[in-house]
């Protein structure tokens, strides 16, 4: 009877070990889900920020045309070299 009880004990231990391995495997997946959720949240925030920036750039008028216009050369007439020669 002792051999049969030892065999039963071994079988019971293997069942317990299988259950523990399944629980450990299930627990091991949870951190990867947390990482996956964190990356998903960061990705969605980044996507919204990029879209907002692109909309801002599209809607903001470009003022650089005012600075690089052909009329910019007209200001050269105000500062002639003759004015500076009179001071000497």
Secondary structure, DSSP 4 states (H G I P E B T S, - for coil): -HHHHHHHHHHHHHHHHHHHHHHHHHHHHHHHHHHHHHHHHHHHHHHHHHHHHHHHHHHS---HHHHT-GGGGGGGGGS-HHHHHHT-
